[in-house]
Amino acid sequence: MRPVERPVASPCVSICALDDEDICIGCQRNVAEITRWSRMDDGERRQVLARCHARAEAKGVLL
């Protein structure tokens, strides 16, 4: 029996505010990524998380 995989969790940290580039200062997602999140498959979500980490690193922000 294969273990059931849980969906990739949202990176939302309930600090919801957009910066000048329309990137959330809490999770580092852009508006399109935030609004599409619930319709993404886990592969797409992992790609978004990778972009979020890259954005955070570029800004010197820890996630």
Jmol script that loads the backbone (N, CA, C; Angstrom):
load data "model"
ATOM      1  N   MET A   1       0.837  -1.177   0.000  1.00  0.00           N
ATOM      2  CA  MET A   1       0.000   0.000   0.000  1.00  0.00           C
ATOM      3  C   MET A   1       0.885   1.245   0.000  1.00  0.00           C
ATOM      4  N   ARG A   2       0.618   2.143  -0.914  1.00  0.00           N
ATOM      5  CA  ARG A   2       1.376   3.390  -1.037  1.00  0.00           C
ATOM      6  C   ARG A   2       0.869   4.425  -0.048  1.00  0.00           C
ATOM      7  N   PRO A   3       1.787   5.106   0.616  1.00  0.00           N
ATOM      8  CA  PRO A   3       1.312   6.161   1.538  1.00  0.00           C
ATOM      9  C   PRO A   3       0.651   7.296   0.761  1.00  0.00           C
ATOM     10  N   VAL A   4      -0.349   7.883   1.371  1.00  0.00           N
ATOM     11  CA  VAL A   4      -1.061   8.993   0.753  1.00  0.00           C
ATOM     12  C   VAL A   4      -0.224  10.252   0.938  1.00  0.00           C
ATOM     13  N   GLU A   5       0.057  10.927  -0.176  1.00  0.00           N
ATOM     14  CA  GLU A   5       0.824  12.165  -0.097  1.00  0.00           C
ATOM     15  C   GLU A   5      -0.100  13.321   0.241  1.00  0.00           C
ATOM     16  N   ARG A   6       0.356  14.161   1.147  1.00  0.00           N
ATOM     17  CA  ARG A   6      -0.407  15.364   1.476  1.00  0.00           C
ATOM     18  C   ARG A   6      -0.063  16.443   0.475  1.00  0.00           C
ATOM     19  N   PRO A   7      -1.026  17.288   0.136  1.00  0.00           N
ATOM     20  CA  PRO A   7      -0.744  18.382  -0.795  1.00  0.00           C
ATOM     21  C   PRO A   7       0.325  19.315  -0.240  1.00  0.00           C
ATOM     22  N   VAL A   8       1.064  19.946  -1.131  1.00  0.00           N
ATOM     23  CA  VAL A   8       2.070  20.924  -0.726  1.00  0.00           C
ATOM     24  C   VAL A   8       1.349  22.073  -0.037  1.00  0.00           C
ATOM     25  N   ALA A   9       1.786  22.395   1.164  1.00  0.00           N
ATOM     26  CA  ALA A   9       1.127  23.431   1.963  1.00  0.00           C
ATOM     27  C   ALA A   9       1.422  24.826   1.430  1.00  0.00           C
ATOM     28  N   SER A  10       0.487  25.699   1.627  1.00  0.00           N
ATOM     29  CA  SER A  10       0.644  27.102   1.249  1.00  0.00           C
ATOM     30  C   SER A  10       1.745  27.742   2.091  1.00  0.00           C
ATOM     31  N   PRO A  11       2.546  28.609   1.480  1.00  0.00           N
ATOM     32  CA  PRO A  11       3.581  29.301   2.242  1.00  0.00           C
ATOM     33  C   PRO A  11       3.065  30.520   3.003  1.00  0.00           C
ATOM     34  N   CYS A  12       1.768  30.750   2.967  1.00  0.00           N
ATOM     35  CA  CYS A  12       1.184  31.921   3.624  1.00  0.00           C
ATOM     36  C   CYS A  12       1.535  31.925   5.114  1.00  0.00           C
ATOM     37  N   VAL A  13       1.993  33.079   5.593  1.00  0.00           N
ATOM     38  CA  VAL A  13       2.321  33.251   7.008  1.00  0.00           C
ATOM     39  C   VAL A  13       1.444  34.336   7.645  1.00  0.00           C
ATOM     40  N   SER A  14       0.341  34.664   6.989  1.00  0.00           N
ATOM     41  CA  SER A  14      -0.636  35.647   7.472  1.00  0.00           C
ATOM     42  C   SER A  14      -0.039  37.047   7.657  1.00  0.00           C
ATOM     43  N   ILE A  15       0.940  37.361   6.828  1.00  0.00           N
ATOM     44  CA  ILE A  15       1.473  38.723   6.740  1.00  0.00           C
ATOM     45  C   ILE A  15       1.219  39.135   5.295  1.00  0.00           C
ATOM     46  N   CYS A  16       0.002  39.537   5.028  1.00  0.00           N
ATOM     47  CA  CYS A  16      -0.447  39.752   3.652  1.00  0.00           C
ATOM     48  C   CYS A  16      -0.399  41.219   3.271  1.00  0.00           C
ATOM     49  N   ALA A  17       0.669  41.581   2.591  1.00  0.00           N
ATOM     50  CA  ALA A  17       0.826  42.945   2.087  1.00  0.00           C
ATOM     51  C   ALA A  17       1.746  42.868   0.880  1.00  0.00           C
ATOM     52  N   LEU A  18       1.403  43.611  -0.152  1.00  0.00           N
ATOM     53  CA  LEU A  18       2.201  43.590  -1.373  1.00  0.00           C
ATOM     54  C   LEU A  18       3.214  44.720  -1.367  1.00  0.00           C
ATOM     55  N   ASP A  19       4.421  44.410  -1.879  1.00  0.00           N
ATOM     56  CA  ASP A  19       5.447  45.442  -2.008  1.00  0.00           C
ATOM     57  C   ASP A  19       5.257  46.202  -3.323  1.00  0.00           C
ATOM     58  N   ASP A  20       6.206  47.027  -3.680  1.00  0.00           N
ATOM     59  CA  ASP A  20       6.103  47.836  -4.899  1.00  0.00           C
ATOM     60  C   ASP A  20       6.098  46.997  -6.182  1.00  0.00           C
ATOM     61  N   GLU A  21       6.558  45.760  -6.082  1.00  0.00           N
ATOM     62  CA  GLU A  21       6.589  44.862  -7.246  1.00  0.00           C
ATOM     63  C   GLU A  21       5.425  43.874  -7.237  1.00  0.00           C
ATOM     64  N   ASP A  22       4.431  44.121  -6.366  1.00  0.00           N
ATOM     65  CA  ASP A  22       3.265  43.244  -6.193  1.00  0.00           C
ATOM     66  C   ASP A  22       3.650  41.838  -5.753  1.00  0.00           C
ATOM     67  N   ILE A  23       4.657  41.756  -4.882  1.00  0.00           N
ATOM     68  CA  ILE A  23       5.067  40.500  -4.265  1.00  0.00           C
ATOM     69  C   ILE A  23       4.679  40.595  -2.788  1.00  0.00           C
ATOM     70  N   CYS A  24       4.048  39.543  -2.274  1.00  0.00           N
ATOM     71  CA  CYS A  24       3.645  39.538  -0.868  1.00  0.00           C
ATOM     72  C   CYS A  24       4.893  39.551   0.017  1.00  0.00           C
ATOM     73  N   ILE A  25       4.924  40.457   0.990  1.00  0.00           N
ATOM     74  CA  ILE A  25       6.093  40.545   1.860  1.00  0.00           C
ATOM     75  C   ILE A  25       6.152  39.378   2.849  1.00  0.00           C
ATOM     76  N   GLY A  26       5.047  38.673   3.031  1.00  0.00           N
ATOM     77  CA  GLY A  26       5.025  37.537   3.951  1.00  0.00           C
ATOM     78  C   GLY A  26       5.504  36.241   3.328  1.00  0.00           C
ATOM     79  N   CYS A  27       4.966  35.899   2.161  1.00  0.00           N
ATOM     80  CA  CYS A  27       5.270  34.595   1.554  1.00  0.00           C
ATOM     81  C   CYS A  27       6.100  34.676   0.279  1.00  0.00           C
ATOM     82  N   GLN A  28       6.284  35.884  -0.252  1.00  0.00           N
ATOM     83  CA  GLN A  28       7.068  36.119  -1.465  1.00  0.00           C
ATOM     84  C   GLN A  28       6.398  35.626  -2.755  1.00  0.00           C
ATOM     85  N   ARG A  29       5.085  35.380  -2.703  1.00  0.00           N
ATOM     86  CA  ARG A  29       4.371  35.012  -3.936  1.00  0.00           C
ATOM     87  C   ARG A  29       3.833  36.264  -4.599  1.00  0.00           C
ATOM     88  N   ASN A  30       3.685  36.196  -5.933  1.00  0.00           N
ATOM     89  CA  ASN A  30       3.037  37.309  -6.627  1.00  0.00           C
ATOM     90  C   ASN A  30       1.524  37.065  -6.623  1.00  0.00           C
ATOM     91  N   VAL A  31       0.768  38.051  -7.074  1.00  0.00           N
ATOM     92  CA  VAL A  31      -0.695  37.971  -7.020  1.00  0.00           C
ATOM     93  C   VAL A  31      -1.224  36.759  -7.790  1.00  0.00           C
ATOM     94  N   ALA A  32      -0.694  36.504  -8.968  1.00  0.00           N
ATOM     95  CA  ALA A  32      -1.148  35.363  -9.772  1.00  0.00           C
ATOM     96  C   ALA A  32      -0.886  34.043  -9.050  1.00  0.00           C
ATOM     97  N   GLU A  33       0.260  33.925  -8.407  1.00  0.00           N
ATOM     98  CA  GLU A  33       0.584  32.687  -7.682  1.00  0.00           C
ATOM     99  C   GLU A  33      -0.339  32.498  -6.492  1.00  0.00           C
ATOM    100  N   ILE A  34      -0.666  33.583  -5.823  1.00  0.00           N
ATOM    101  CA  ILE A  34      -1.573  33.506  -4.673  1.00  0.00           C
ATOM    102  C   ILE A  34      -2.972  33.078  -5.121  1.00  0.00           C
ATOM    103  N   THR A  35      -3.482  33.702  -6.160  1.00  0.00           N
ATOM    104  CA  THR A  35      -4.858  33.417  -6.580  1.00  0.00           C
ATOM    105  C   THR A  35      -4.991  32.045  -7.234  1.00  0.00           C
ATOM    106  N   ARG A  36      -3.942  31.539  -7.871  1.00  0.00           N
ATOM    107  CA  ARG A  36      -4.002  30.233  -8.530  1.00  0.00           C
ATOM    108  C   ARG A  36      -3.658  29.070  -7.609  1.00  0.00           C
ATOM    109  N   TRP A  37      -3.104  29.327  -6.438  1.00  0.00           N
ATOM    110  CA  TRP A  37      -2.566  28.292  -5.563  1.00  0.00           C
ATOM    111  C   TRP A  37      -3.523  27.108  -5.384  1.00  0.00           C
ATOM    112  N   SER A  38      -4.766  27.354  -5.099  1.00  0.00           N
ATOM    113  CA  SER A  38      -5.711  26.256  -4.820  1.00  0.00           C
ATOM    114  C   SER A  38      -5.993  25.396  -6.043  1.00  0.00           C
ATOM    115  N   ARG A  39      -5.690  25.898  -7.233  1.00  0.00           N
ATOM    116  CA  ARG A  39      -5.933  25.131  -8.453  1.00  0.00           C
ATOM    117  C   ARG A  39      -4.659  24.499  -9.021  1.00  0.00           C
ATOM    118  N   MET A  40      -3.535  24.728  -8.359  1.00  0.00           N
ATOM    119  CA  MET A  40      -2.262  24.169  -8.832  1.00  0.00           C
ATOM    120  C   MET A  40      -2.085  22.729  -8.361  1.00  0.00           C
ATOM    121  N   ASP A  41      -1.363  21.950  -9.182  1.00  0.00           N
ATOM    122  CA  ASP A  41      -0.989  20.620  -8.703  1.00  0.00           C
ATOM    123  C   ASP A  41       0.300  20.767  -7.883  1.00  0.00           C
ATOM    124  N   ASP A  42       0.720  19.698  -7.234  1.00  0.00           N
ATOM    125  CA  ASP A  42       1.878  19.777  -6.349  1.00  0.00           C
ATOM    126  C   ASP A  42       3.160  20.161  -7.090  1.00  0.00           C
ATOM    127  N   GLY A  43       3.297  19.751  -8.334  1.00  0.00           N
ATOM    128  CA  GLY A  43       4.472  20.126  -9.119  1.00  0.00           C
ATOM    129  C   GLY A  43       4.549  21.624  -9.329  1.00  0.00           C
ATOM    130  N   GLU A  44       3.416  22.229  -9.678  1.00  0.00           N
ATOM    131  CA  GLU A  44       3.363  23.685  -9.861  1.00  0.00           C
ATOM    132  C   GLU A  44       3.641  24.396  -8.535  1.00  0.00           C
ATOM    133  N   ARG A  45       3.088  23.857  -7.456  1.00  0.00           N
ATOM    134  CA  ARG A  45       3.299  24.472  -6.145  1.00  0.00           C
ATOM    135  C   ARG A  45       4.777  24.442  -5.755  1.00  0.00           C
ATOM    136  N   ARG A  46       5.444  23.347  -6.040  1.00  0.00           N
ATOM    137  CA  ARG A  46       6.881  23.264  -5.737  1.00  0.00           C
ATOM    138  C   ARG A  46       7.672  24.284  -6.554  1.00  0.00           C
ATOM    139  N   GLN A  47       7.273  24.510  -7.807  1.00  0.00           N
ATOM    140  CA  GLN A  47       7.935  25.523  -8.628  1.00  0.00           C
ATOM    141  C   GLN A  47       7.730  26.915  -8.030  1.00  0.00           C
ATOM    142  N   VAL A  48       6.523  27.191  -7.565  1.00  0.00           N
ATOM    143  CA  VAL A  48       6.233  28.484  -6.930  1.00  0.00           C
ATOM    144  C   VAL A  48       7.089  28.639  -5.670  1.00  0.00           C
ATOM    145  N   LEU A  49       7.165  27.586  -4.861  1.00  0.00           N
ATOM    146  CA  LEU A  49       7.961  27.666  -3.640  1.00  0.00           C
ATOM    147  C   LEU A  49       9.432  27.934  -3.952  1.00  0.00           C
ATOM    148  N   ALA A  50       9.942  27.341  -5.011  1.00  0.00           N
ATOM    149  CA  ALA A  50      11.334  27.586  -5.412  1.00  0.00           C
ATOM    150  C   ALA A  50      11.515  29.053  -5.794  1.00  0.00           C
ATOM    151  N   ARG A  51      10.543  29.615  -6.527  1.00  0.00           N
ATOM    152  CA  ARG A  51      10.625  31.033  -6.884  1.00  0.00           C
ATOM    153  C   ARG A  51      10.535  31.914  -5.639  1.00  0.00           C
ATOM    154  N   CYS A  52       9.686  31.530  -4.690  1.00  0.00           N
ATOM    155  CA  CYS A  52       9.556  32.293  -3.445  1.00  0.00           C
ATOM    156  C   CYS A  52      10.885  32.321  -2.689  1.00  0.00           C
ATOM    157  N   HIS A  53      11.538  31.173  -2.613  1.00  0.00           N
ATOM    158  CA  HIS A  53      12.830  31.105  -1.919  1.00  0.00           C
ATOM    159  C   HIS A  53      13.867  31.959  -2.636  1.00  0.00           C
ATOM    160  N   ALA A  54      13.865  31.912  -3.952  1.00  0.00           N
ATOM    161  CA  ALA A  54      14.814  32.733  -4.728  1.00  0.00           C
ATOM    162  C   ALA A  54      14.550  34.215  -4.495  1.00  0.00           C
ATOM    163  N   ARG A  55      13.280  34.605  -4.473  1.00  0.00           N
ATOM    164  CA  ARG A  55      12.932  36.012  -4.221  1.00  0.00           C
ATOM    165  C   ARG A  55      13.388  36.433  -2.821  1.00  0.00           C
ATOM    166  N   ALA A  56      13.133  35.558  -1.848  1.00  0.00           N
ATOM    167  CA  ALA A  56      13.514  35.866  -0.468  1.00  0.00           C
ATOM    168  C   ALA A  56      15.029  36.007  -0.351  1.00  0.00           C
ATOM    169  N   GLU A  57      15.754  35.106  -0.966  1.00  0.00           N
ATOM    170  CA  GLU A  57      17.224  35.179  -0.923  1.00  0.00           C
ATOM    171  C   GLU A  57      17.718  36.463  -1.568  1.00  0.00           C
ATOM    172  N   ALA A  58      17.120  36.829  -2.705  1.00  0.00           N
ATOM    173  CA  ALA A  58      17.541  38.051  -3.416  1.00  0.00           C
ATOM    174  C   ALA A  58      17.292  39.294  -2.559  1.00  0.00           C
ATOM    175  N   LYS A  59      16.252  39.254  -1.733  1.00  0.00           N
ATOM    176  CA  LYS A  59      15.920  40.389  -0.880  1.00  0.00           C
ATOM    177  C   LYS A  59      16.577  40.302   0.503  1.00  0.00           C
ATOM    178  N   GLY A  60      17.222  39.170   0.777  1.00  0.00           N
ATOM    179  CA  GLY A  60      17.827  38.975   2.085  1.00  0.00           C
ATOM    180  C   GLY A  60      16.805  38.709   3.175  1.00  0.00           C
ATOM    181  N   VAL A  61      15.689  38.083   2.779  1.00  0.00           N
ATOM    182  CA  VAL A  61      14.596  37.774   3.705  1.00  0.00           C
ATOM    183  C   VAL A  61      14.627  36.284   4.029  1.00  0.00           C
ATOM    184  N   LEU A  62      14.435  35.937   5.268  1.00  0.00           N
ATOM    185  CA  LEU A  62      14.369  34.530   5.647  1.00  0.00           C
ATOM    186  C   LEU A  62      12.935  34.049   5.605  1.00  0.00           C
ATOM    187  N   LEU A  63      12.715  32.877   4.996  1.00  0.00           N
ATOM    188  CA  LEU A  63      11.378  32.275   4.977  1.00  0.00           C
ATOM    189  C   LEU A  63      11.311  31.169   5.992  1.00  0.00           C
TER     190      LEU A  63
END
end "model"
wireframe off; spacefill off
backbone 0.3
color backbone group
